[in-house]
Amino acid sequence: MGISTHILDTSRGQPAADVSVRLERDGVLVTEGRTDRDGRVRLVNEPPSPGTYDLTFAVGPYFGPEAFYPQVVITFVVQPGGGDHWHVPLLLNPFGYSTYRGS
């Protein structure tokens, strides 16, 4: 249940550890965390309330001077009855990223 994410660094073929992640709902901070050594962080442990959420990943410090994107923001909507768990992975490299709703 809740909201979780993980980051896979596709340029290095490994999880992105120790990346700061912020979660906001409708512009208000919900929580912050850091990815563990497997690139994962659980941000909310209960079913999320409906609303518009922003996940902000501070990837600049992770990549250092070669980072093209200092941060990545993923905005998603939780609809009423949309489920108990939202997993939003980030596939990342220094010059691009992609995301999807995971399981």
N, CA and C atoms as a LAMMPS dump frame, in Angstrom:
ITEM: TIMESTEP
0
ITEM: NUMBER OF ATOMS
309
ITEM: BOX BOUNDS ff ff ff
-5.0000000000000000e+02 5.0000000000000000e+02
-5.0000000000000000e+02 5.0000000000000000e+02
-5.0000000000000000e+02 5.0000000000000000e+02
ITEM: ATOMS id mol type element x y z
1 1 1 N 0.829 -1.191 0
2 1 2 C 0 0 0
3 1 3 C 0.868 1.248 0
4 2 1 N 0.348 2.347 -0.5
5 2 2 C 1.033 3.615 -0.415
6 2 3 C 1.622 4.081 -1.727
7 3 1 N 2.693 4.857 -1.603
8 3 2 C 3.41 5.382 -2.763
9 3 3 C 4.886 5.041 -2.599
10 4 1 N 5.449 4.45 -3.646
11 4 2 C 6.869 4.104 -3.625
12 4 3 C 7.463 4.405 -4.992
13 5 1 N 8.79 4.41 -5.025
14 5 2 C 9.508 4.638 -6.268
15 5 3 C 10.838 3.913 -6.213
16 6 1 N 11.446 3.768 -7.343
17 6 2 C 12.845 3.349 -7.392
18 6 3 C 13.469 3.935 -8.65
19 7 1 N 14.788 4.069 -8.594
20 7 2 C 15.526 4.657 -9.708
21 7 3 C 16.531 3.637 -10.216
22 8 1 N 16.484 3.385 -11.508
23 8 2 C 17.484 2.544 -12.154
24 8 3 C 18.314 3.424 -13.072
25 9 1 N 19.613 3.414 -12.852
26 9 2 C 20.555 4.171 -13.672
27 9 3 C 20.911 3.313 -14.876
28 10 1 N 20.309 3.613 -16.021
29 10 2 C 20.517 2.792 -17.21
30 10 3 C 21.892 2.987 -17.84
31 11 1 N 22.584 4.072 -17.503
32 11 2 C 23.932 4.286 -18.041
33 11 3 C 24.965 3.432 -17.322
34 12 1 N 24.685 3.092 -16.082
35 12 2 C 25.625 2.297 -15.284
36 12 3 C 25.131 0.867 -15.065
37 13 1 N 23.857 0.627 -15.413
38 13 2 C 23.29 -0.699 -15.223
39 13 3 C 23.125 -1.081 -13.77
40 14 1 N 22.729 -0.093 -12.945
41 14 2 C 22.593 -0.361 -11.508
42 14 3 C 21.569 0.595 -10.891
43 15 1 N 21.093 0.278 -9.681
44 15 2 C 20.197 1.2 -8.99
45 15 3 C 20.921 2.496 -8.64
46 16 1 N 20.163 3.576 -8.562
47 16 2 C 20.719 4.876 -8.152
48 16 3 C 20.463 5.053 -6.659
49 17 1 N 21.509 4.904 -5.873
50 17 2 C 21.406 4.975 -4.417
51 17 3 C 21.637 6.394 -3.908
52 18 1 N 21.047 6.701 -2.775
53 18 2 C 21.252 7.944 -2.036
54 18 3 C 20.819 9.187 -2.82
55 19 1 N 19.712 9.069 -3.546
56 19 2 C 19.135 10.203 -4.265
57 19 3 C 17.975 10.752 -3.439
58 20 1 N 17.945 12.052 -3.245
59 20 2 C 16.87 12.705 -2.5
60 20 3 C 15.594 12.741 -3.344
61 21 1 N 14.469 12.39 -2.708
62 21 2 C 13.168 12.368 -3.386
63 21 3 C 12.159 13.1 -2.509
64 22 1 N 11.423 14.041 -3.112
65 22 2 C 10.346 14.78 -2.437
66 22 3 C 9.014 14.359 -3.025
67 23 1 N 8.001 14.254 -2.162
68 23 2 C 6.647 13.979 -2.617
69 23 3 C 5.747 15.108 -2.154
70 24 1 N 5.06 15.743 -3.11
71 24 2 C 4.094 16.793 -2.803
72 24 3 C 2.735 16.388 -3.336
73 25 1 N 1.684 16.81 -2.636
74 25 2 C 0.309 16.598 -3.093
75 25 3 C -0.363 17.944 -3.204
76 26 1 N -0.827 18.272 -4.383
77 26 2 C -1.491 19.55 -4.631
78 26 3 C -0.641 20.724 -4.133
79 27 1 N 0.686 20.624 -4.354
80 27 2 C 1.607 21.698 -4.016
81 27 3 C 2.068 21.745 -2.576
82 28 1 N 1.656 20.782 -1.748
83 28 2 C 2.019 20.755 -0.323
84 28 3 C 2.927 19.55 -0.072
85 29 1 N 4.04 19.778 0.616
86 29 2 C 4.977 18.696 0.92
87 29 3 C 4.293 17.612 1.743
88 30 1 N 4.392 16.366 1.275
89 30 2 C 3.885 15.216 2.009
90 30 3 C 5.02 14.582 2.802
91 31 1 N 6.145 14.32 2.121
92 31 2 C 7.287 13.694 2.764
93 31 3 C 8.512 13.797 1.87
94 32 1 N 9.658 13.491 2.44
95 32 2 C 10.925 13.415 1.711
96 32 3 C 11.632 12.141 2.124
97 33 1 N 12.478 11.651 1.236
98 33 2 C 13.258 10.471 1.554
99 33 3 C 14.465 10.377 0.645
100 34 1 N 15.245 9.318 0.849
101 34 2 C 16.416 9.054 0.013
102 34 3 C 16.347 7.607 -0.429
103 35 1 N 16.783 7.359 -1.656
104 35 2 C 16.788 5.989 -2.13
105 35 3 C 17.83 5.178 -1.372
106 36 1 N 17.497 3.909 -1.148
107 36 2 C 18.431 3.015 -0.468
108 36 3 C 19.437 2.452 -1.474
109 37 1 N 20.229 1.507 -1.066
110 37 2 C 21.275 0.989 -1.961
111 37 3 C 20.706 0.242 -3.16
112 38 1 N 19.415 -0.143 -3.067
113 38 2 C 18.734 -0.762 -4.204
114 38 3 C 17.963 0.263 -5.026
115 39 1 N 18.162 1.557 -4.735
116 39 2 C 17.516 2.62 -5.483
117 39 3 C 16.043 2.809 -5.149
118 40 1 N 15.591 2.252 -4.026
119 40 2 C 14.175 2.263 -3.667
120 40 3 C 13.891 3.158 -2.465
121 41 1 N 12.676 3.703 -2.453
122 41 2 C 12.198 4.429 -1.275
123 41 3 C 10.677 4.34 -1.241
124 42 1 N 10.134 3.994 -0.071
125 42 2 C 8.689 4.01 0.159
126 42 3 C 8.389 5.334 0.845
127 43 1 N 7.498 6.111 0.242
128 43 2 C 7.226 7.459 0.725
129 43 3 C 5.948 7.561 1.544
130 44 1 N 4.962 6.738 1.226
131 44 2 C 3.688 6.737 1.944
132 44 3 C 3.314 5.283 2.202
133 45 1 N 2.885 4.972 3.421
134 45 2 C 2.583 3.591 3.783
135 45 3 C 1.096 3.252 3.777
136 46 1 N 0.242 4.229 3.582
137 46 2 C -1.194 3.972 3.54
138 46 3 C -1.729 4.319 2.149
139 47 1 N -2.95 3.884 1.822
140 47 2 C -3.498 4.247 0.506
141 47 3 C -3.495 5.767 0.334
142 48 1 N -3.02 6.256 -0.799
143 48 2 C -2.927 7.706 -0.993
144 48 3 C -4.294 8.352 -1.202
145 49 1 N -4.421 9.569 -0.716
146 49 2 C -5.624 10.359 -0.951
147 49 3 C -5.644 10.814 -2.399
148 50 1 N -6.843 10.969 -2.962
149 50 2 C -6.921 11.497 -4.325
150 50 3 C -6.274 12.879 -4.419
151 51 1 N -5.698 13.164 -5.559
152 51 2 C -5.069 14.464 -5.784
153 51 3 C -3.986 14.363 -6.828
154 52 1 N -3.336 15.492 -7.084
155 52 2 C -2.226 15.556 -8.021
156 52 3 C -0.928 15.545 -7.222
157 53 1 N -0.062 14.611 -7.547
158 53 2 C 1.189 14.413 -6.826
159 53 3 C 2.377 14.763 -7.714
160 54 1 N 3.42 15.283 -7.09
161 54 2 C 4.699 15.533 -7.761
162 54 3 C 5.785 14.782 -7.022
163 55 1 N 6.509 13.949 -7.734
164 55 2 C 7.73 13.327 -7.231
165 55 3 C 8.891 14.122 -7.811
166 56 1 N 9.734 14.667 -6.962
167 56 2 C 10.897 15.43 -7.42
168 56 3 C 12.155 14.694 -7.004
169 57 1 N 12.932 14.308 -8.002
170 57 2 C 14.183 13.572 -7.793
171 57 3 C 15.354 14.538 -7.978
172 58 1 N 16.188 14.694 -6.985
173 58 2 C 17.369 15.567 -7.075
174 58 3 C 18.518 14.753 -7.675
175 59 1 N 18.561 14.679 -8.997
176 59 2 C 19.538 13.834 -9.675
177 59 3 C 20.848 14.551 -9.992
178 60 1 N 20.875 15.865 -9.889
179 60 2 C 22.11 16.61 -10.133
180 60 3 C 23.264 16.155 -9.263
181 61 1 N 23.071 16.063 -7.938
182 61 2 C 24.17 15.593 -7.085
183 61 3 C 24.585 14.146 -7.378
184 62 1 N 23.653 13.341 -7.841
185 62 2 C 23.972 11.943 -8.156
186 62 3 C 24.938 11.861 -9.338
187 63 1 N 24.641 12.596 -10.419
188 63 2 C 25.496 12.552 -11.604
189 63 3 C 26.673 13.515 -11.532
190 64 1 N 26.572 14.547 -10.713
191 64 2 C 27.661 15.51 -10.602
192 64 3 C 27.695 16.441 -11.805
193 65 1 N 28.887 16.921 -12.169
194 65 2 C 28.999 17.935 -13.212
195 65 3 C 28.5 17.498 -14.586
196 66 1 N 28.399 16.19 -14.828
197 66 2 C 27.928 15.72 -16.131
198 66 3 C 26.399 15.703 -16.239
199 67 1 N 25.686 16.038 -15.163
200 67 2 C 24.219 15.99 -15.173
201 67 3 C 23.638 17.061 -16.088
202 68 1 N 22.822 16.652 -17.009
203 68 2 C 22.11 17.584 -17.875
204 68 3 C 20.853 18.087 -17.164
205 69 1 N 20.195 17.193 -16.432
206 69 2 C 19 17.542 -15.656
207 69 3 C 19.362 17.601 -14.177
208 70 1 N 19.236 18.752 -13.537
209 70 2 C 19.527 18.813 -12.103
210 70 3 C 18.439 18.149 -11.267
211 71 1 N 17.223 18.106 -11.81
212 71 2 C 16.142 17.408 -11.131
213 71 3 C 15.166 16.868 -12.158
214 72 1 N 14.441 15.845 -11.746
215 72 2 C 13.384 15.267 -12.567
216 72 3 C 12.109 15.347 -11.743
217 73 1 N 11.049 15.887 -12.347
218 73 2 C 9.754 15.973 -11.673
219 73 3 C 8.751 15.125 -12.442
220 74 1 N 8.115 14.206 -11.733
221 74 2 C 7.073 13.368 -12.309
222 74 3 C 5.769 13.748 -11.625
223 75 1 N 4.808 14.179 -12.431
224 75 2 C 3.489 14.54 -11.919
225 75 3 C 2.505 13.448 -12.301
226 76 1 N 1.733 12.975 -11.319
227 76 2 C 0.727 11.951 -11.59
228 76 3 C -0.517 12.231 -10.756
229 77 1 N -1.63 11.657 -11.173
230 77 2 C -2.915 11.892 -10.512
231 77 3 C -3.411 10.599 -9.884
232 78 1 N -3.805 10.68 -8.622
233 78 2 C -4.465 9.578 -7.927
234 78 3 C -5.963 9.873 -7.955
235 79 1 N -6.695 9.033 -8.658
236 79 2 C -8.144 9.172 -8.752
237 79 3 C -8.813 8.426 -7.595
238 80 1 N -9.994 8.858 -7.173
239 80 2 C -10.739 8.077 -6.17
240 80 3 C -10.933 6.649 -6.669
241 81 1 N -10.676 5.698 -5.81
242 81 2 C -10.826 4.293 -6.187
243 81 3 C -9.74 3.798 -7.118
244 82 1 N -8.648 4.55 -7.248
245 82 2 C -7.581 4.197 -8.186
246 82 3 C -6.635 3.128 -7.712
247 83 1 N -6.793 2.656 -6.51
248 83 2 C -5.926 1.601 -5.995
249 83 3 C -5.263 1.99 -4.694
250 84 1 N -4.708 0.979 -4.03
251 84 2 C -4.07 1.186 -2.736
252 84 3 C -2.581 1.466 -2.831
253 85 1 N -1.969 1.07 -3.96
254 85 2 C -0.514 1.219 -4.077
255 85 3 C -0.16 1.845 -5.429
256 86 1 N 0.717 2.827 -5.363
257 86 2 C 1.22 3.5 -6.556
258 86 3 C 2.741 3.402 -6.528
259 87 1 N 3.287 2.697 -7.504
260 87 2 C 4.738 2.568 -7.63
261 87 3 C 5.13 3.279 -8.919
262 88 1 N 6.01 4.284 -8.803
263 88 2 C 6.367 5.135 -9.942
264 88 3 C 7.885 5.067 -10.145
265 89 1 N 8.371 4.118 -10.962
266 89 2 C 9.805 3.992 -11.203
267 89 3 C 10.339 5.085 -12.129
268 90 1 N 11.639 5.339 -12.001
269 90 2 C 12.348 6.277 -12.86
270 90 3 C 13.537 5.55 -13.476
271 91 1 N 13.571 5.501 -14.802
272 91 2 C 14.723 4.981 -15.531
273 91 3 C 15.533 6.195 -15.959
274 92 1 N 16.8 6.229 -15.581
275 92 2 C 17.572 7.462 -15.634
276 92 3 C 18.935 7.257 -16.266
277 93 1 N 19.375 8.263 -17.019
278 93 2 C 20.765 8.35 -17.461
279 93 3 C 21.117 9.836 -17.5
280 94 1 N 22.367 10.207 -17.696
281 94 2 C 22.729 11.628 -17.617
282 94 3 C 21.995 12.532 -18.611
283 95 1 N 21.476 11.98 -19.707
284 95 2 C 20.874 12.828 -20.74
285 95 3 C 19.428 12.489 -21.056
286 96 1 N 18.785 11.686 -20.223
287 96 2 C 17.397 11.345 -20.47
288 96 3 C 16.813 10.514 -19.346
289 97 1 N 15.487 10.39 -19.38
290 97 2 C 14.791 9.589 -18.388
291 97 3 C 13.44 9.16 -18.938
292 98 1 N 12.875 8.128 -18.324
293 98 2 C 11.511 7.706 -18.619
294 98 3 C 10.9 7.151 -17.343
295 99 1 N 9.585 7.047 -17.35
296 99 2 C 8.859 6.592 -16.177
297 99 3 C 7.604 5.858 -16.607
298 100 1 N 6.982 5.175 -15.669
299 100 2 C 5.743 4.445 -15.918
300 100 3 C 5.108 4.123 -14.58
301 101 1 N 3.857 3.702 -14.606
302 101 2 C 3.233 3.222 -13.369
303 101 3 C 3.572 1.753 -13.224
304 102 1 N 4.31 1.454 -12.203
305 102 2 C 4.736 0.08 -11.954
306 102 3 C 3.734 -0.657 -11.082
307 103 1 N 4.146 -1.812 -10.614
308 103 2 C 3.267 -2.619 -9.77
309 103 3 C 3.913 -2.879 -8.425
